[in-house]
Amino acid sequence: MLRVLEEQKFEPLGSTESVEIDTRIIAATNKEIEKEIKEGRFREDLYYRINVIPIHIPPLRERKEDIIPIAEYYLEFFGKKYGKPGLRFSERAKNALLLYPWFGNVRELKNVVERVVILKHDNLIKADDLHLIPRREEESFLFTFNSLQEAKEAFERAFLEKKLRENNWNVKRTAEVLGIDRSYLHRKIRQYGIGKESTNGEG
């Protein structure tokens, strides 16, 4: 790729003649490229060749003014997709969305909204419907819940999802690690709507 970018030409497979090209490359990553270079996972010369005009897009948690408009866009989109028009967020739900750190950025927000649309049976989406739990730097989010039960359920969902991810979504292995019955874990996965991929592990 580096040679193609430098010379603006390449030889197609099976050909002995070069083909000239006029291309522009747009590349994106969620990795720390400098770190990847130092650890030998990305070529330094290629990085400097494609890094002509760098564009830094701040993570969603650093542009909170975008969170509600994006969430409402997906709420309308998935409302139409699943035949549930007229859905709206309560003020406390909006506050929960703003306080959450969104380490998965827009993709995570989109998945949260889609899940809540699928599971919701009335038009008003409340904070506890979102099942969000903060990372350490967002502990103030916990105090948006009205009851201890809501807070416990939010933590339990986040905890189980984290452990499932750590065990590559293998339900059997996750249950063994946690010291709980596999059928109990399956019930919790269904209860919290953790995700279809979480049920793909060995059952």
Order of alpha helices (4+ residues) and beta strands (2+ residues): alpha-beta-beta-alpha-alpha-alpha-beta-alpha-alpha-beta-alpha-alpha-alpha-alpha
